[in-house]
Amino acid sequence: MEAFREQRYEDAERYIDLAIKGYEKRKLTDSVVMAYLQKSDVLWATEGSDAALKIARRGIEISNSLPEKNLSRVGILSKAGQILVNISRF
């Protein structure tokens, strides 16, 4: 996420997409969900809340196969909640 911290958003999104493909290939569902969480952050910064929420919802769909208290599942739900709260404030 160094690219994200340095505001190189296009690079960050590209790296995340590569990570998602690799994690899906290896069936690492919790890692896929965390990558979607990170991608929603990138999209929130670059394209706004609608795009970020769309990606977060995709991560939530994938996370439904994980245990209820799995860190990735909790994280993606939290991110979606942050985006929704932000939308409702403004």
MDAnalysis code that builds the backbone (N, CA, C; Angstrom):
import MDAnalysis as mda
import numpy as np

u = mda.Universe.empty(270, n_residues=90, atom_resindex=np.repeat(np.arange(90), 3), trajectory=True)
u.add_TopologyAttr("name", ["N", "CA", "C"] * 90)
u.add_TopologyAttr("resid", np.arange(1, 91))
u.add_TopologyAttr("resname", ["MET", "GLU", "ALA", "PHE", "ARG", "GLU", "GLN", "ARG", "TYR", "GLU", "ASP", "ALA", "GLU", "ARG", "TYR", "ILE", "ASP", "LEU", "ALA", "ILE", "LYS", "GLY", "TYR", "GLU", "LYS", "ARG", "LYS", "LEU", "THR", "ASP", "SER", "VAL", "VAL", "MET", "ALA", "TYR", "LEU", "GLN", "LYS", "SER", "ASP", "VAL", "LEU", "TRP", "ALA", "THR", "GLU", "GLY", "SER", "ASP", "ALA", "ALA", "LEU", "LYS", "ILE", "ALA", "ARG", "ARG", "GLY", "ILE", "GLU", "ILE", "SER", "ASN", "SER", "LEU", "PRO", "GLU", "LYS", "ASN", "LEU", "SER", "ARG", "VAL", "GLY", "ILE", "LEU", "SER", "LYS", "ALA", "GLY", "GLN", "ILE", "LEU", "VAL", "ASN", "ILE", "SER", "ARG", "PHE"])
u.atoms.positions = np.array([
    [0.812, -1.187, 0.000],
    [0.000, 0.000, 0.000],
    [0.861, 1.259, 0.000],
    [2.139, 1.086, -0.247],
    [3.032, 2.234, -0.340],
    [2.575, 3.186, -1.444],
    [2.133, 2.635, -2.568],
    [1.665, 3.476, -3.674],
    [0.473, 4.321, -3.234],
    [-0.424, 3.747, -2.450],
    [-1.583, 4.489, -1.955],
    [-1.138, 5.617, -1.033],
    [-0.243, 5.313, -0.092],
    [0.250, 6.338, 0.842],
    [0.940, 7.478, 0.113],
    [1.583, 7.148, -0.993],
    [2.276, 8.166, -1.783],
    [1.354, 8.807, -2.816],
    [0.082, 8.497, -2.753],
    [-0.963, 9.032, -3.629],
    [-0.720, 8.693, -5.103],
    [-0.126, 7.541, -5.337],
    [0.023, 7.014, -6.696],
    [-1.132, 6.028, -6.890],
    [-2.326, 6.574, -7.037],
    [-3.549, 5.785, -7.000],
    [-3.673, 4.803, -8.159],
    [-3.233, 5.201, -9.343],
    [-3.310, 4.278, -10.478],
    [-2.427, 3.057, -10.240],
    [-1.230, 3.286, -9.731],
    [-0.336, 2.173, -9.411],
    [-0.947, 1.300, -8.326],
    [-1.491, 1.934, -7.305],
    [-2.091, 1.181, -6.194],
    [-3.220, 0.297, -6.696],
    [-4.086, 0.854, -7.543],
    [-5.201, 0.059, -8.057],
    [-4.703, -1.108, -8.909],
    [-3.677, -0.870, -9.693],
    [-3.109, -1.938, -10.525],
    [-2.531, -3.062, -9.659],
    [-1.794, -2.698, -8.623],
    [-1.221, -3.701, -7.716],
    [-2.318, -4.491, -6.998],
    [-3.360, -3.785, -6.590],
    [-4.469, -4.458, -5.899],
    [-5.152, -5.441, -6.840],
    [-5.389, -5.028, -8.081],
    [-6.033, -5.928, -9.045],
    [-5.185, -7.179, -9.288],
    [-3.870, -7.009, -9.361],
    [-2.985, -8.171, -9.509],
    [-3.061, -9.071, -8.278],
    [-3.111, -8.459, -7.108],
    [-3.214, -9.236, -5.868],
    [-4.517, -10.023, -5.835],
    [-5.611, -9.375, -6.228],
    [-6.914, -10.053, -6.232],
    [-6.856, -11.290, -7.127],
    [-6.314, -11.135, -8.315],
    [-6.213, -12.278, -9.237],
    [-5.388, -13.410, -8.628],
    [-4.269, -13.054, -8.015],
    [-3.422, -14.074, -7.392],
    [-4.113, -14.765, -6.228],
    [-4.775, -13.987, -5.404],
    [-5.471, -14.562, -4.249],
    [-6.637, -15.445, -4.693],
    [-7.361, -15.004, -5.722],
    [-8.472, -15.821, -6.218],
    [-7.947, -17.145, -6.780],
    [-6.846, -17.077, -7.489],
    [-6.258, -18.287, -8.064],
    [-5.879, -19.286, -6.971],
    [-5.369, -18.768, -5.849],
    [-4.959, -19.630, -4.742],
    [-6.072, -19.868, -3.725],
    [-7.266, -19.330, -4.026],
    [-8.452, -19.515, -3.167],
    [-8.223, -18.987, -1.743],
    [-7.606, -17.821, -1.648],
    [-7.360, -17.162, -0.362],
    [-8.440, -16.094, -0.147],
    [-9.623, -16.556, 0.238],
    [-10.785, -15.692, 0.308],
    [-10.585, -14.501, 1.234],
    [-10.001, -14.715, 2.399],
    [-9.820, -13.590, 3.319],
    [-8.886, -12.534, 2.730],
    [-7.884, -12.952, 1.979],
    [-6.979, -12.001, 1.331],
    [-7.669, -11.261, 0.188],
    [-8.529, -11.959, -0.536],
    [-9.310, -11.307, -1.595],
    [-10.169, -10.197, -0.993],
    [-10.827, -10.504, 0.109],
    [-11.692, -9.522, 0.765],
    [-10.880, -8.319, 1.240],
    [-9.716, -8.553, 1.822],
    [-8.872, -7.443, 2.272],
    [-8.408, -6.596, 1.089],
    [-8.144, -7.227, -0.034],
    [-7.754, -6.474, -1.222],
    [-8.909, -5.602, -1.708],
    [-10.128, -6.128, -1.644],
    [-11.294, -5.319, -2.001],
    [-11.463, -4.147, -1.033],
    [-11.161, -4.351, 0.233],
    [-11.205, -3.271, 1.207],
    [-10.227, -2.168, 0.802],
    [-9.011, -2.561, 0.458],
    [-8.003, -1.584, 0.050],
    [-8.396, -0.895, -1.253],
    [-8.978, -1.649, -2.164],
    [-9.409, -1.053, -3.432],
    [-10.524, -0.043, -3.194],
    [-11.405, -0.331, -2.249],
    [-12.474, 0.634, -1.963],
    [-11.887, 1.936, -1.419],
    [-10.806, 1.860, -0.650],
    [-10.124, 3.073, -0.183],
    [-9.575, 3.880, -1.360],
    [-8.937, 3.191, -2.298],
    [-8.377, 3.870, -3.467],
    [-9.490, 4.541, -4.265],
    [-10.563, 3.813, -4.509],
    [-11.662, 4.366, -5.298],
    [-12.366, 5.509, -4.569],
    [-12.451, 5.415, -3.267],
    [-13.051, 6.489, -2.487],
    [-12.246, 7.774, -2.672],
    [-10.945, 7.645, -2.695],
    [-10.067, 8.809, -2.854],
    [-10.089, 9.362, -4.279],
    [-10.302, 8.502, -5.268],
    [-10.174, 8.939, -6.655],
    [-11.500, 9.134, -7.383],
    [-12.486, 8.303, -7.078],
    [-13.745, 8.343, -7.831],
    [-14.957, 8.679, -6.979],
    [-14.808, 8.660, -5.682],
    [-15.915, 9.023, -4.812],
    [-16.592, 7.829, -4.163],
    [-17.597, 8.158, -3.380],
    [-18.231, 7.159, -2.523],
    [-19.028, 6.101, -3.276],
    [-19.652, 6.463, -4.398],
    [-20.439, 5.464, -5.130],
    [-19.571, 4.317, -5.640],
    [-18.446, 4.653, -6.246],
    [-17.537, 3.623, -6.755],
    [-16.952, 2.803, -5.613],
    [-16.602, 3.488, -4.521],
    [-16.033, 2.787, -3.367],
    [-17.043, 1.829, -2.749],
    [-18.279, 2.270, -2.647],
    [-19.319, 1.429, -2.053],
    [-19.624, 0.222, -2.941],
    [-19.579, 0.402, -4.237],
    [-19.804, -0.713, -5.167],
    [-18.753, -1.811, -4.949],
    [-17.492, -1.408, -4.828],
    [-16.414, -2.381, -4.599],
    [-16.533, -2.999, -3.209],
    [-16.883, -2.199, -2.216],
    [-17.054, -2.731, -0.859],
    [-18.162, -3.776, -0.835],
    [-19.233, -3.504, -1.557],
    [-20.341, -4.487, -1.604],
    [-19.889, -5.798, -2.252],
    [-19.043, -5.697, -3.249],
    [-18.499, -6.918, -3.864],
    [-17.669, -7.689, -2.844],
    [-16.864, -6.977, -2.080],
    [-16.091, -7.613, -1.019],
    [-16.974, -8.259, 0.029],
    [-18.090, -7.612, 0.353],
    [-19.035, -8.170, 1.328],
    [-19.627, -9.470, 0.797],
    [-19.999, -9.481, -0.480],
    [-20.553, -10.704, -1.079],
    [-19.558, -11.860, -0.943],
    [-18.309, -11.582, -1.247],
    [-17.279, -12.621, -1.167],
    [-17.075, -13.045, 0.283],
    [-17.139, -12.092, 1.196],
    [-16.874, -12.383, 2.610],
    [-17.948, -13.230, 3.265],
    [-19.106, -13.348, 2.642],
    [-20.196, -14.131, 3.240],
    [-19.830, -15.591, 3.454],
    [-18.803, -16.067, 2.743],
    [-18.380, -17.458, 2.922],
    [-17.400, -17.615, 4.095],
    [-16.976, -16.509, 4.671],
    [-16.031, -16.536, 5.792],
    [-16.777, -16.609, 7.121],
    [-16.099, -17.049, 8.168],
    [-16.733, -17.053, 9.495],
    [-17.147, -15.633, 9.902],
    [-18.169, -15.555, 10.726],
    [-18.760, -14.273, 11.106],
    [-17.754, -13.285, 11.696],
    [-16.835, -13.747, 12.511],
    [-15.892, -12.855, 13.187],
    [-14.532, -12.770, 12.496],
    [-14.452, -13.248, 11.259],
    [-13.207, -13.178, 10.502],
    [-12.807, -11.714, 10.311],
    [-11.536, -11.413, 10.514],
    [-11.041, -10.040, 10.448],
    [-11.325, -9.387, 9.094],
    [-11.180, -10.125, 8.021],
    [-11.446, -9.575, 6.688],
    [-12.920, -9.213, 6.530],
    [-13.769, -10.090, 7.014],
    [-15.213, -9.839, 6.915],
    [-15.606, -8.614, 7.744],
    [-15.098, -8.539, 8.940],
    [-15.387, -7.389, 9.801],
    [-14.837, -6.113, 9.157],
    [-13.655, -6.191, 8.588],
    [-13.028, -5.027, 7.970],
    [-13.822, -4.477, 6.798],
    [-14.288, -5.359, 5.915],
    [-15.024, -4.882, 4.739],
    [-16.387, -4.330, 5.147],
    [-17.007, -4.931, 6.161],
    [-18.272, -4.385, 6.661],
    [-18.054, -3.012, 7.291],
    [-16.964, -2.866, 8.010],
    [-16.630, -1.584, 8.619],
    [-16.382, -0.519, 7.549],
    [-15.653, -0.880, 6.507],
    [-15.378, 0.078, 5.429],
    [-16.666, 0.522, 4.752],
    [-17.559, -0.417, 4.475],
    [-18.842, -0.055, 3.873],
    [-19.614, 0.875, 4.809],
    [-19.568, 0.591, 6.094],
    [-20.235, 1.451, 7.069],
    [-19.652, 2.866, 7.066],
    [-18.332, 2.983, 6.995],
    [-17.694, 4.295, 6.933],
    [-18.161, 5.085, 5.721],
    [-18.228, 4.407, 4.592],
    [-18.651, 5.075, 3.364],
    [-20.109, 5.516, 3.482],
    [-20.960, 4.652, 4.001],
    [-22.379, 4.990, 4.145],
    [-22.591, 6.155, 5.111],
    [-21.846, 6.164, 6.207],
    [-21.943, 7.282, 7.154],
    [-21.504, 8.571, 6.478],
    [-20.432, 8.502, 5.710],
    [-19.960, 9.680, 5.006],
    [-20.989, 10.202, 4.016],
    [-21.630, 9.304, 3.300],
    [-22.663, 9.698, 2.325],
    [-23.821, 10.383, 3.042],
    [-24.217, 9.845, 4.177],
    [-25.392, 10.366, 4.871],
    [-25.128, 11.708, 5.533],
    [-23.872, 12.044, 5.775],
    [-23.537, 13.318, 6.426],
    [-23.600, 14.494, 5.464],
    [-23.387, 14.257, 4.197],
    [-23.234, 15.382, 3.273],
    [-24.294, 15.405, 2.210],
])
